[in-house]
Amino acid sequence: MSSAETATTAAPDARAERRAKRIAKSLTAFAREHGGSAEGVVEYVGAVATRIVVVGADGAWGDQVAPSHAVGRRAAELAGITLHDRFEGELALRVRTGEYEWKRMAGLQIGG
């Protein structure tokens, strides 16, 4: 394999790693601001995106979108996020919803 072919093959992996590191910075900051740790799930949103949903130690939650499942999992790994297979059980019970979420959910029920 020529050096040009090697560079072309490695470029997507390097780009994916840069994206994962950028997302990991946000996940790390979230964990630090919400009790020092976080757990979450990486879920497919569609053919071209993945959603990383995280729950901080204090119950606050947030999310990040990654361009692929592999990038999402790598970002969580770099950030030290404990991943679960599903968003249920103890992880779901830890989520602390605020006034915004309750108003938003109520608005959806009444057509708002």
N, C-alpha and C positions, 0 to 999 in steps of 0.2 A: 504494500500500500504506500502511495506517495505521501509526502508531507502535506500536500494540498488536500488530499482525501482525508487524512487524519484531522486536519484543522476543521474541515467541513463537518465531519462526523462529531467532533468534540464540541462544536459551537452550540448546538441545541442544548446539550447537557450543561454547559457553562452558563447559558442564558437561564435555564431552569433553576440552577443553583443560585444565581443572583436574585431571581424572583423569590425563591424560597427564603433566602436570607433577609430580603426586604420585608416580607410578610412576617417572618420570625421576630424582627425588631418590634413590630406593632403588637404581636402576641405577647412578647416578653414584657413590654411596657404595660399592657393590660393586666397581666398577672401581678406585676409589681404593685400596681395601683389598687388592686383588689384582693389584698391579703397575702401576696407573695407567691401564690401558685394558682394554677388553673387546670381544669380538665375539659375535655371536649370530644367532638366527633367531626369527622370529615365526611361530607355527604355530597353526592353528585347533584348538581343543579340542572344540568343538561349536557349536551354533547361537548360544550366548550367551556364549562366552568364547574368549579367545586366550591362549596361553602364550608368554611371552618367555623363551627359554633363553639364558643368557649364559655365556661362558667368559672368565675373567680372563687377563691376560698370564701369570700364574703357573700356569695350568691349573685353578684352582678353578672350579667351576661353580655356578650357581644359577638360579632362575627367578622370574618374577613372572606373575601372571594379570591380564589386562586385559579389560574388558568387550566389546571389539571389536577386530578386526584393525587398523582405522584408529587407534584409541587406542594399541594396542601399538606400531605402527610410529612414531607420533608421539612416544611416550615414548622409544623407542630413539634417534630423531633428536635429541630435546632433550638426551639424556644423552651423545650423541657415540658411541654404540655402532655399530660397523661391522656391518651386516646381511648375511647370506648367504641364498641362496635355500633351501638345504637344510642339515641338520645331518649333514654327511658330510665326507670328505676331510680336509684339514689341520685344520679346526676340530674335528672329532671326535677326531682323533689328539692334539690338545693337552689334552684333558680328563684331569685327574688325579683318579682315584677314590681314595677313602679306605677305611679298614677298614669303616666303616658300610655303604657301598655293596656291598662284597664280601660281607659277612655277609648283607645283605638279598637280594642276588642268589642266594646259596647257599641261603638259606632258602626262596626261591621254588621252587628246583629240588627240594628235598626235602620240600616240602609245608608249610613253616613260614611 
